[in-house]
Amino acid sequence: MMTTRFDSIPIIVEVLWKSSAVLGTGLCISGLLRKRSADVRRLVLSIAVVAMVVSAAAWPLLPRWTAVLPLPQVPAQTHQSLGPASINDELELAAPDVRPGPAHSSAVGFDFGPWLLPMIWFAGTSALLARFAVNLRGLRRLRNASDPVPGSGVRLWRSETIAAPVTWGIFRPIILVPPGFEDLPAETRDAVLCHELAHIQAHDFLMRGIA
């Protein structure tokens, strides 16, 4: 038997798009659970990230998919019933008529089949990275147009363009609050800050960035 392996696809490309499939599944499940608590969505996303890392690390050690192409079988009794002269005549008749073709017939076309999924992966990844960069730039502009809230004890800023609190950042995370936050009762302000600080302590922005 002859075995054909898809070695034209680099293994790093396979790791990338198949790990993305694992993580994409986790993101879809997390999106479907948007009405559940943040802890449940965080757990789903964390499991997806861990599964992505484990699958990427173990993939080079796993056997790759192979396609087995059986060769055509020639019945043995065909040649046994024929004499030497008949076999020679049969081989001459079966021999292909090879004629020189045009000069351009020797060109070999590129097979895009094995690269279809990696090309789709790169297109989707490029779109997501571009969107992520645009969102980061928007957050930075939002931060530059905000005013600090004194006496809060945390990096708290007030923005006139948002309607709900926003937390972002990895090394120096900040919390943006809408106008009128200082007018809320103390218990409400403490509850909002505790909620946003829980996002910071759980590194939610980092996890989303990895995703």
Buried (B, 14 or more C-beta within 10 A) or exposed (E): EEEEEEEEBEEEBBBBBBBBEBBBBBBEBBEEBEEEEBEEBBBBBBBBBEBBBEBBEEBEEEEEEEEEEEEEEEEEEEEEEEEEEEEEEEEEEEEEEEEEEEEEEEEEEEEEEEBEBBEEBBEEEEEEEEEEEEEEEEBEEBBEEBEEBEEBEEBBBBBEEBEEBBBBBEEEBBBBBBEEBEEEEEEEBEEBBEEBBBBBEBBBBBBBEEB
